[in-house]
Amino acid sequence: MTKEMRRFLLIALFMLILISALILLLVPKLDAFLSRSRGDGPRIGLGDDMYKAEVFETLEEGTVALGGRTQSYQVLRVEVLEGPHKGLITEIDYGKRQIRPEGLTLEAGDQLLVNITQVPDGSVNAYFIDFVRTKPLLWLLLAFALFSILVGGRQGARGLLGLFLSLVVILVYIIPGILDGKDPTVVTLIGGFLLLGITLYLIYGWVLKTHAAVLALLFTLVFTGLMINFFVDLTHLTGFGDEDILFVIQQVDISINLRGLVLAGMLIGAMGALDDLVITQVSVVFELHAADPGLGLRSLYQRAMIVGQDHVSAMINTLFMAYAGAALPTLLLFSLSGQAFVELINLEFVAEEVVRIMAGSLGLIAAAPISTGIASLLVLYRGRILGLGQYLQRYREDEQLGDLDAK
């Protein structure tokens, strides 16, 4: 058995043990997390009398004046699909009592959510609440997975598995850890490093390039966390800028570090961009070295940083556009308010987003030189750093002897 085969078997055995340990540790927790009772708290976005129904037929269509505008409406016959009223056929109206978005018309076979109430005389009334989006979302998920595999091949399939593992780490480690009263910052840093490290090894394998990326991610995550923590303290963010925090406080009996929760949310938001930038920079360094092994440390670093500078500028703009797109209704409201910019930016929920963008971007900016420097050192001095010099020398000699024997 050759040395390469023995090394491959050792790595395969290590990965098998690691994956088995993850399955044994995380899958039972995930099953418990998904199946556990949510207690007596209110259902988020759902009422106790809300059930799925299916449109049976359209009985009437027309227009109605509502809210200072004229809009179309429908009267529909629906069949209730679940709950104590399963099988009930009743009528609802869509567009008579609420503002109806343009272009959304219900047809036979469409599924929706209805609120069912029973009046004192025993009759039942049903009202349209929302659309059922489960099936379209599943189709979108299948399309995403299909395109990932078709375009990315084996790497795309590994990326999907990495995405699943990231979701598992968030659901079974980060969220339960925060709900147990642990420091959200520490939990997120540990969980973030675990999920990114596992994902990188899963996608790119147990190779030197992945080692460099994981090491760079560790330093970058710590630096980003310190920057976010510093500016959260400097701007005196309290954690009450998001109204969802109020609902969280009402639902738990433990004390949650709200400022730490803000920091953790910012850190998770920056992780995806950090992962992208770090692995790109490491790949650039390794490809440059493969193309020209004679490049020294300084030349290799400078050439890789040319790509890194372009990547950083594009990534910062990408982050800003993503946040601006999500906050577009709020920006419209600010534009209509006529308030001064200084007053608006001082509002906590606005200042929180500014810190999220700026502090996260500081982490991105630092990720380029950190990852480029670590990758350059590892690719040029791997024999000294990893203690593999003698092994690599013997490997080269064996190759040379093999070539001579072949000749």
C-alpha positions in Angstrom: 0.0 0.0 0.0 1.4 3.4 -1.0 1.9 6.3 1.3 -0.8 8.3 -0.6 -3.3 5.5 -0.2 -2.5 5.2 3.6 -2.9 9.0 4.0 -6.2 8.9 2.0 -7.5 6.1 4.2 -6.5 7.9 7.4 -8.3 11.1 6.2 -11.4 9.2 5.1 -11.5 7.4 8.5 -11.1 10.8 10.3 -14.0 12.3 8.3 -16.2 9.3 8.9 -15.6 9.5 12.6 -16.3 13.3 12.6 -19.5 12.9 10.5 -20.7 10.0 12.8 -20.0 12.1 15.9 -22.0 15.0 14.4 -24.9 12.7 13.5 -25.0 11.2 17.0 -24.7 14.6 18.7 -26.8 16.9 16.5 -29.6 14.7 15.0 -31.3 13.8 18.3 -31.1 17.5 19.4 -32.5 18.6 16.0 -35.4 16.1 16.3 -36.1 17.3 19.9 -35.9 20.9 18.8 -38.4 20.4 15.9 -40.8 18.2 17.8 -40.9 19.8 21.2 -44.0 21.6 22.4 -43.8 25.4 22.1 -45.8 25.9 25.3 -48.8 28.2 25.8 -47.4 31.2 24.0 -49.2 32.8 21.1 -48.8 31.4 17.6 -46.6 33.8 15.6 -48.7 35.2 12.7 -51.5 32.7 13.3 -54.6 32.8 15.3 -56.1 29.8 17.2 -59.0 29.6 14.8 -57.0 29.8 11.6 -57.1 26.8 9.2 -56.2 25.8 5.7 -58.9 25.8 3.0 -59.1 25.3 -0.7 -61.0 27.3 -3.3 -63.8 25.3 -4.7 -65.3 27.8 -7.1 -65.7 31.6 -7.8 -69.2 32.8 -7.1 -69.0 36.5 -7.8 -66.5 39.1 -9.1 -66.8 42.9 -9.2 -65.3 46.2 -7.9 -65.7 48.0 -4.6 -64.5 51.4 -3.2 -62.3 50.8 -0.2 -59.7 53.0 1.5 -60.1 55.8 -1.0 -59.5 53.6 -4.0 -61.5 51.3 -6.2 -60.4 47.6 -6.4 -61.7 44.3 -7.6 -63.1 41.7 -5.2 -64.2 38.0 -5.3 -66.7 35.9 -3.5 -65.5 32.3 -3.3 -66.8 29.0 -2.1 -64.1 27.1 -0.2 -63.7 23.8 1.6 -61.9 23.7 5.0 -59.1 21.1 4.9 -58.2 20.8 8.6 -59.3 21.3 12.2 -62.7 20.7 13.8 -64.5 22.1 10.8 -62.7 19.9 8.3 -64.9 19.2 5.2 -67.0 22.3 5.8 -67.9 24.2 2.6 -68.5 27.9 3.2 -68.2 31.2 1.4 -65.6 34.0 1.9 -64.9 37.3 0.2 -61.5 38.5 -0.9 -61.1 42.2 -1.5 -64.3 43.5 0.2 -62.8 44.0 3.7 -59.1 44.5 3.1 -56.8 46.2 0.6 -56.1 43.7 -2.1 -52.7 43.7 -3.9 -52.8 44.2 -7.7 -52.6 41.1 -9.8 -53.4 38.5 -7.1 -56.6 36.6 -8.1 -57.8 33.4 -6.4 -58.7 30.5 -8.6 -60.2 27.0 -8.1 -57.6 24.8 -6.4 -55.7 27.6 -4.7 -55.1 27.0 -1.0 -55.4 29.8 1.6 -55.8 30.4 5.3 -59.2 31.3 6.7 -60.3 32.4 10.1 -63.4 30.5 11.3 -65.7 31.9 14.0 -68.9 30.4 15.4 -71.7 32.9 16.3 -74.1 32.2 19.2 -76.9 30.9 16.9 -74.5 28.1 15.8 -73.7 29.3 12.3 -70.1 29.6 11.1 -68.4 32.6 9.5 -65.1 32.4 7.6 -62.8 35.2 6.6 -59.8 35.3 4.3 -56.5 35.8 6.2 -53.5 34.8 3.9 -52.2 32.6 1.2 -50.7 29.1 1.8 -47.2 29.3 0.5 -45.8 25.9 1.5 -45.9 24.2 -1.9 -44.4 27.2 -3.9 -41.6 27.4 -1.3 -40.9 23.7 -1.7 -40.7 24.1 -5.5 -38.3 26.9 -5.0 -36.2 24.8 -2.7 -36.1 21.9 -5.2 -35.2 24.3 -8.0 -32.4 25.8 -5.9 -31.0 22.3 -5.1 -31.3 21.2 -8.7 -29.5 24.2 -10.1 -26.8 23.9 -7.4 -26.1 20.3 -8.4 -26.4 20.9 -12.2 -24.0 23.9 -12.2 -21.8 23.0 -9.3 -21.7 19.3 -9.7 -20.1 17.5 -6.8 -19.1 20.8 -5.2 -22.7 22.0 -5.4 -24.0 18.9 -3.7 -21.4 19.4 -0.9 -22.5 23.0 -0.6 -26.1 21.9 -0.1 -25.0 19.5 2.6 -22.9 22.3 4.2 -26.0 24.6 4.1 -28.0 21.9 5.9 -25.2 21.5 8.6 -25.1 25.3 9.1 -28.9 25.3 9.7 -28.5 22.4 12.1 -25.7 24.2 14.1 -27.9 27.3 14.3 -31.0 25.4 15.4 -29.4 23.0 17.9 -26.5 25.0 19.3 -26.8 28.8 18.8 -30.5 29.3 19.4 -30.8 26.9 22.4 -27.6 28.3 23.9 -29.0 31.8 23.8 -32.3 30.7 25.2 -30.5 28.9 28.0 -29.1 32.3 29.1 -25.5 31.9 27.8 -23.7 34.9 26.4 -25.0 35.3 22.8 -21.6 36.7 21.6 -19.6 33.7 22.8 -22.2 31.2 21.6 -22.3 32.8 18.2 -18.6 33.0 17.8 -18.1 29.3 18.7 -21.1 28.2 16.6 -20.1 30.4 13.7 -16.6 29.0 13.6 -17.9 25.4 13.9 -20.4 25.7 11.1 -18.0 27.6 8.7 -15.1 25.3 9.5 -17.2 22.1 9.0 -18.7 23.5 5.8 -15.3 24.4 4.3 -13.9 21.0 5.0 -17.0 19.3 3.6 -16.9 21.3 0.4 -13.1 21.6 -0.3 -11.8 18.5 1.6 -8.9 18.0 4.1 -6.3 20.0 2.1 -3.8 22.8 2.8 -6.0 25.4 1.2 -8.9 24.5 3.5 -6.6 24.6 6.5 -5.5 28.1 5.5 -9.2 29.3 5.0 -10.3 27.9 8.4 -7.4 29.5 10.2 -8.1 32.9 8.4 -11.7 32.6 9.3 -10.9 32.1 13.0 -8.8 35.3 13.1 -11.3 37.2 11.0 -14.3 36.2 13.1 -12.5 37.3 16.3 -11.5 40.6 14.8 -15.1 41.2 13.4 -16.6 40.4 16.8 -14.3 42.8 18.6 -15.1 45.6 16.1 -18.9 45.0 16.4 -18.6 44.9 20.2 -16.6 48.1 20.3 -19.1 50.0 18.2 -22.1 48.6 19.9 -20.7 50.0 23.2 -19.6 53.2 21.6 -23.0 54.0 20.1 -24.8 52.8 23.3 -27.1 50.4 21.5 -29.5 48.9 24.1 -31.0 46.1 22.0 -34.5 47.5 22.0 -34.3 48.9 18.5 -36.0 45.8 17.1 -39.6 45.4 18.2 -39.2 41.6 17.9 -37.0 41.8 21.0 -40.1 42.8 23.0 -41.9 39.6 22.0 -38.8 37.5 22.9 -38.7 39.1 26.4 -42.4 38.3 26.9 -42.0 34.6 25.8 -39.0 33.6 28.0 -38.5 33.5 31.8 -34.7 33.9 31.7 -32.6 37.0 31.4 -31.2 37.5 27.9 -28.3 39.8 27.2 -30.0 42.0 24.6 -26.9 43.9 23.6 -25.1 40.6 23.2 -28.1 39.4 21.1 -27.7 42.4 18.8 -24.0 41.7 18.4 -24.7 38.0 17.7 -27.2 39.0 15.0 -24.7 41.3 13.4 -21.9 38.7 13.5 -24.2 36.0 11.9 -25.1 38.5 9.2 -21.5 39.1 8.3 -20.5 35.4 8.3 -21.6 34.6 4.8 -19.7 37.5 3.2 -16.6 36.6 5.3 -16.8 33.0 4.2 -17.0 34.1 0.6 -14.1 36.6 0.8 -11.8 34.4 2.8 -12.1 31.3 0.6 -11.8 33.4 -2.6 -8.5 35.1 -1.4 -7.1 31.8 -0.3 -7.9 30.2 -3.7 -6.3 33.2 -5.5 -3.1 32.8 -3.5 -2.9 29.0 -4.2 -3.6 29.5 -7.9 -1.0 32.2 -8.3 1.6 30.0 -6.6 0.7 27.1 -8.8 1.0 29.3 -11.9 4.3 30.8 -10.8 6.0 28.9 -7.9 8.9 31.3 -8.1 6.9 34.2 -6.6 8.2 35.3 -3.3 6.1 36.2 -0.2 5.9 39.9 -1.0 5.1 39.5 -4.7 2.6 36.7 -4.0 0.9 38.8 -1.3 0.7 42.0 -3.5 -0.7 40.2 -6.5 -3.3 38.4 -4.5 -4.3 41.7 -2.7 -5.1 43.3 -6.1 -7.9 40.8 -6.4 -8.7 41.2 -2.8 -9.2 45.0 -3.1 -11.6 44.6 -6.0 -13.5 41.9 -4.0 -13.7 44.0 -0.9 -15.1 47.0 -2.7 -17.7 44.9 -4.5 -18.7 43.0 -1.3 -19.2 46.2 0.7 -21.5 47.5 -2.0 -23.3 44.2 -2.1 -23.9 44.3 1.7 -25.2 47.9 1.5 -27.6 47.1 -1.3 -28.9 44.0 0.5 -29.6 46.1 3.6 -31.1 49.0 1.6 -33.4 46.6 -0.3 -34.6 45.1 2.9 -35.2 48.5 4.5 -36.8 50.1 1.4 -40.2 50.7 3.0 -38.5 52.3 6.0 -36.5 54.6 3.6 -39.7 55.6 1.9 -41.2 56.5 5.2 -38.2 58.6 6.2 -38.4 60.4 2.8 -42.0 61.3 3.5 -41.4 62.3 7.1 -39.3 65.4 6.2 -37.1 64.9 9.3 -33.5 65.9 9.3 -31.0 63.2 8.5 -29.2 63.7 11.8 -32.5 63.1 13.7 -33.3 59.9 11.7 -29.8 58.4 12.0 -30.0 58.8 15.8 -33.0 56.5 16.1 -31.8 53.3 17.6 -33.2 50.9 15.0 -31.5 53.1 12.3 -28.2 53.4 14.2 -28.3 49.6 14.7 -28.4 49.0 10.9 -25.6 51.5 10.4 -23.4 49.8 12.9 -24.4 46.4 11.3 -23.2 47.6 7.9 -20.1 49.6 8.9 -18.7 47.2 11.6 -19.4 44.2 9.4 -17.6 45.9 6.5 -14.6 46.5 8.8 -14.5 42.7 9.2 -14.7 42.3 5.5 -11.9 44.8 4.9 -9.7 43.0 7.4 -10.5 39.6 6.0 -8.6 40.3 2.7 -5.2 41.0 4.2 -5.6 38.4 7.0 -6.6 35.5 4.6 -4.1 36.6 2.0 -1.2 36.7 4.5 -2.0 33.4 6.1 -2.5 31.6 2.8 0.8 33.1 1.4 2.7 32.0 4.5 1.3 28.5 4.4 1.7 27.9 0.6 5.3 29.1 0.7 6.5 27.8 4.0 4.3 24.8 4.6 7.2 22.5 5.1 8.5 24.6 8.0 5.2 25.6 9.5 3.5 22.2 9.4 6.7 20.2 10.0 6.4 18.4 6.8 9.7 19.4 5.2 11.4 16.0 5.5 8.3 14.2 4.4 8.0 16.4 1.3 11.6 15.9 0.5 11.3 12.1 0.7 8.2 12.3 -1.4 10.0 14.3 -4.1 12.9 11.8 -4.1 10.5 8.9 -4.4 8.9 10.6 -7.4 12.3 11.2 -9.0 13.3 7.6 -8.5 10.0 6.4 -9.9 10.6 8.5 -13.0 14.1 7.1 -13.5 12.8 3.5 -13.1 10.1 4.3 -15.7 12.7 5.5 -18.1 
